[in-house]
Amino acid sequence: QESVLHSKLEPHLQSVLSGKRLLLLKEMLQELEYPDSNLVDEICQGFKLSGWLPRSNIFPQALKRPARSMDAVRNMAKGLNKNIAKQVASHTDEDLATEVWALTKEELDKGWAWVDETCDSEQHVLAKRFGLRQGTKTRLIDDCSVGGFNSTCGSTEKLKIHAIDEMAAYIAWCLTTMGNSAMEGVVGKTYDLKNAYKQYGVCNADRSILRIAVWNPDLKKVQYLGLNALPFGAVGSVNSFLRVSMAIWYIGVRGLRLCWTAFFDDYTLISKQTCSSSAAVAAESLFQLLGVDFAKEGKKAVPWGTQVCALGVKLDLAASINGSKQVTIGHTESRVNELCQALETIEQTQVMSLKEAEKLRGRLQWFETFAGGRVAQQALRSLSRMASTGRKSETLTASELSTIRFLRERVICAPPTRISATSLQTWLVFTDGACEGEDMKT
């Protein structure tokens, strides 16, 4: 039955969805009464990226209308596309452009995209491809906003993802309902889906309209790509992949009793150590049964442990604080060292540009989210003033240097956030803002 189904798919989807057990996924979701009943049918047709996106019934309702119609965007394209091609051709980093093209050729070889040699750019809506360096990795971004394609997308739901808060809520619930010993002997690990967006395809209508402009350093010219798989940079891609991600998570929770969360393509799983082998077999078998490709080797294929690095933070399931075992959420040593080095460099040079201030503010605000206490709030406000557009001088004053020094010391010693049992009692606190108290002399 799976073979018959795959043989009837559009040719470009046969390649992208090769190995996916779509009827099995549909049967699982029906058996477990999953609300997104049309998910598999839409996977088979290719996901929509423009117009009104289908309602999934799994996210909260929230109306977001398309800013423009596709006809309006196509009319604008005649003027915009020449500028987009010029932007792609006027790149400044030759090494990055070479890396982008090398990664693009890999996508072409895998059938995720193809070169449209006869492309008339005025007949299509263009996006531009560029590379974003993230550590040692370069990620391909297809900017589908620049030509107006993303502005044609509308939805009736607000997307919701599992951040680290959901895992913290799981743990707090266990501590609240089962006592402080509930997390003893608990370990965790993460799973990362490989090329997650590229595992699912685009519908025919959007495939025929959208083209990606990319620089070919071999031919020294801009080339135009047609897409078979979901582009990383389209609003519709996010919506579509999250529906798949949440469906897999749901099967794991309802069908396999896994305690895990899903953040896009990152799954964080915890289990009692005595059951961890069984939990791993269940999770990995689910991915393999459905034909979902995940990292089985390399740095993203991590073993079970009491310290789990997920979403840029470290979940310590066996932290020792004042001689007692607790669960904490803090920052990895590499992140702490990186932030300290950035702050130390600014402190030594006594110079910070507006762009550096904005970047530092964002990183430190994220850092403070998982650092206990509020002692850095005043310093962060001072840093926000440094990042304001009205600031003209890049040389820091003595007061601003004091702020940078304080933040560096804060990064070094900031304690992690502790997860504890939740009080389910309601406390009513009545205060009188006009009451200044009485002089206690007696």
N, C-alpha and C positions, 0 to 999 in steps of 0.2 A: 504493500500500500504506500509506503514511503517512497519507493522507487517510482511508482506511477505518479504520485503527487509531484515529485521533483521533475519528472519528464514533461509535465504540463506548465511548469513555471516559465516566465520570460527567460530568454537565453542568458541575459546578464545576471539574473537572479540564480540560475542554476549553478553558476560558478561561485557566486558569493555565498550561497546557502549550502554548498556542498558539505555533506556530513552532518547537517542539522536534522535531528529527528523531530520534525514539526508536528506530526500526528500524535506522537508520544507526549510532547509538551501539551498539546491541546487536550488530550485525554486526562493528563494529570490535573490540569487547571479546572476542567469540568468536574472531575471527581472531588476536588477540594473546594468547589463552589467559589472560584476566584471571580471577583467582580468584573475584571477586564476581559469580557467574554469574546471580543473580536480581535484580540491581540494576534493570534496565530494567523488568522485570515489576512490581516494587514501585513504581517511579515511575508506571507506568500505573494502579496501584490506589490511589495516594496513600500517603504514608509513615505508618507507625504511630508514635504518640507516647506510647502507654501500653502496659502489659503487658510481656511479654518481647520485646525488639527482635530482629529476625532477625540471624543471624550472617552477617558479610560475608566472612570468611576472608582479610581483608587486615590486620587488626589483631591484636596479641598477645592470647592468651586471658587473661581475668581475670573472675571471677564477681562480679557485683553484683546481688543479689536485690532485687526490689521491696520497699520498706518496708511498703507497704499494698496491699491489693486495691482494685480500682475500686469494689466494693460498699461497702467500709468507708469510702472517701473520699466516696462519694455520701451515705452516712448522716451523715457529719460535716458535709457541705455545708449541711445544713439550719440548723445553728447558725452556721457560719463565714461564709456568704454575706452575712448582714446586716451583719456587722462589716466585710467586704471592701467592701461598697457604701458604708458610712459612711466608711471610709478614703479612698475615691475622691472622695467628696463633700466631705471636709474638707481639700482641698488648700490650700496657703498661698501658692503663687505663681500669680497669675492670668495673668500673661503666658505662663508656661510651659504652663499648662493650655490657653490659646488656641492656642499653637503645636502642642501635641499633637493637639488636635481638627482643626486645619487639615491636619496630616499624615495624620490618620485619614481625613478626607474624600477625600484623594488616593487612599488605599488602597481606599476604597469605590468611587470612580470607576473604578479599574483592575480591580475584581472580585476583589481579594485578600481582602476581608472583606465582610460585610453586616450591617445593623442588624436584630436580632431584636426586632421591636416587640412581639411577644406572649410574650416570654421570661418563664417562671416560674422565677425564680432558684433555687428549691428543687429543681427537677428537673435542674439542671445543676451541673457543677463550675466554679467561678468562678476566673478569674485577674484581675489588675488591670493596667491599662496606665498607664505614667507616662513622662515624658520625661527624658532624661539629656543635659545639655549637654556637648558635646565640642568645645571651641573655638568656632567660629562655627556648628557644626552641632548639631542636636538629634536624638538617636536615640530611637526608640520602643522601649520595653522592655515585654514582656508577662510579668509575673511569674507564672509557672505553678506556683511553689512555695507561694505564700501560701494557696491553697485545697487543697493536697495533691495536685494533679494530677501533678506531677513525681515524687512519692513512689511512684506506681504503676508507674514505669518500671524495668525490669530489663534487664541486658545480660550477655553472656558474653565481651565483649571490652573491652580498654582502648584508648581512642582515642589515636591518635598523629598528631601534626601535624609539618610541616616548619618548624622555627624557623630562626633565622639560622645555627645550628650546622650544619645540613645543607648550606647553601651554602658555609660555611667548610670543611666536609669535602670537598666537590667540589674546591675550589681547592687544598686541601692535597694531595689525591690527585694533581692535575695537576702540582703542583710536585715531588712525590715521585717520580713515575714518568716525567715528561718533562723534568725539570730546571728551574732557576730562570728560564729564558726562556719557560716555558710560558704565563705570563700576559701576555706582551708583546702589545700590540695588542688586548687584550680589553676589551669594553665590555658594559654591562648596562642593563636597563630593567625596569620592573614593569608588570603588568597587574592591573586591579581589576575584578572582576565587579560589575555594577550590581544593587542590590536582590537580592543573591544568594539569600537564603532564600525570597524571594517568587517565585522562578522555579520552585518545586516545590510540589506540593499535599499536602493532608492526606487520610487515608483517611476513608471515610464514618463508621465507628464513632466515631472521636475527634471528627470534625466535629460529630456530633450531641450529644456530651456537653459539650465545652468551650465556655465563653462568656467573653468578655473585658469586664470592667467599665471604662468610660471616662467621664470627665466631659464633658458637652456644655455649653459655656459659652453657646451660643446659646439653648438651651432651659432652662438652669439645672437640669439633672437628670442622673442617672447613666443611661447607655444601655449596652446589652449587644450585643456583636459576636459573630457567628459567623465562623469563619475558613475560607477556602478554601485559603490558602497557609500555609506553615510559619511559626509565630510565633517571634519573636526573644525567647527566654526559656524555651523548653521544652527539656528534656534530650534528648528524642527528635529535635528539630530539628537539634541539633548533630551527633548521630550520623548522621542521614539526609543532611545536606548534606555532611559530610565524606566520605561514601562517593562522592558525585557528584564532589566536588573531586579526590579521589585517583584516580578513574577517568580524568578528563580529564588529570591529570598523567601517569598511566601511558601513555596513548595518545601524549602528547607525547614521552615518553622512548623508549618501545619502537617506536612507529610513525614518529616524525619525527626522532628523535635530537636532541631539544632538551635542553640543559643547563639545567634549571629546577627550582624548588621550588614547593610549594603550601602556603600557610598560610591555611586556610579559603578565602576568596575573593581572596586576594592571591597572585599568581604573580610570582616573580622569575626573570628569564631572563638568562643571560650567553652571549656568543658572541665569536669573533674578529671584529674590525671588518670584515674583508673578506667575512665571511659574514652580517653582521648583518641586512642587508635580507632575505636569504633566510629567516633564522630568524624575523624578524618576520612575513613573509608566511605562514610555516608555522603559527605560533602563532595569529595572527589568523584565518586561514582555518579552523583547527580549531574555534575558538569559533563562527564564523559558520556553518560546515557543520552544527554540532550545534544551532544556534539559541540559544546561550548569550550573553546580553547582557553586554557589557563596556564600560568607559569608553573612548570614542573621541575625546573632547574634554574640555577643562577641565584642572584641575590634576592630575587622576589619569591623564591620558593623557600620559605623559612620553616624551621622546625618548631615544635611545641616548646613553650618556655613560660616562665612567670613574668618576663618582661616582653611586652608586645609593642612594637613601634607601628603606629597606624595614624594616618592622616597628619603626619608631621609632629606627633606627640608620642610620649612613652607611657603606656599603661603598665604600671607595676602592680602585679597581683599578689605580691608577697613582700611589700615594703615594710621595713622595720623602723618604727617611730616610737621613741621612748620605751623600747623594749617590747612593744606589742606589734603584732602583724596587722597591717592595714593595706587597703588598696588606694593607690594614688595615681593621679594623672599629672605628668610633668613634661618637661622638654628633654629631648635627646641631647647628649653631650656635644654632638656635632653642631646642633643648632645654637647651643649656648656659646660654644667656641667661636662660631661664625659671627654671632652678634657682638660678642666681646671684642673681636678683632676689628669689626667695622667701627665700633664706638671708640676704641683705642686709637685708631688711625685718625679719626676726626679730632680727638682730644690732642693728639700730638701736632697735627698740622694747624689746628685752630681755625679751620676753614670748612664750610659745609654749604654746598649749593642747594638751591630750592628743590631740585629733583632728588638729591640725596636725602634731604629732610623729609620729603613726602614718602619716599621708599622706607626710610627708617621708622617713621611714624606708623606706617601700616604693619611693619614687622613687629614692632614693640607692642602695638595694640593687640595683635594676635598672641604674642608672648604672654601678656598680662592676663589673657583669658584663662590660661591654665597655670597661673602662679598665684598662690594664696595671698590674701590681703589686698589692701587698697593703698598702700603707702606710696605707690608710684603715680597716682592719679594727677597730683599737682605737677609733677615733672613732665608727664605726658601732655598736659595742657600747655606748658611752656614750649614743648617740642612742636605742638600744633601751631603755636604762634610763629615759630621759626619757619614752618612750612607754608605760611600764609603768603598769598600773592603780593602783598604790600611790602614784603621784606626785600630790601635792595642790596645790602652788603652781604657778602659770603663770609667775611671775617667775623668770628664769634666774639661776643663780649664776655667779660669775666663771669657775669651771671649765667649766660648761656653755656659757657664751659663747665660751670658748676653743675648745671642740669645734666649735661652729657656724662660727667664724672659720676654723678649719683646713679644715672641709669645703668652705667657699666657695672657699678658695684651691685646694683639691684639684680641685674641679670645673673651675676655670679652666685649670689646667695639666696635668690628667691625660692621659697619652699614650694613644692608641688601642691596641687589641690587634692584634698583627701575626700574619698567617697565613704559615706557612713550611712547608718540606718536613718530613715526619715521619721520625724515625729508626725504622727497622724492626728494628734490632738489639735484642736483649734484654740488659739490664744487671742483674746480681745484685749488690746492695750489702749486705754483712754488717756490722752494727754491734753494739757491746757497750755497753749502757746503763750498765754499772757502771765502764767504763773512763774514768778522768779524765785520761789522758795522763801523760807523764813530763816532768820538768823538764829541758829541753834546755840543759845547761850546757857540754857538751863540743862 
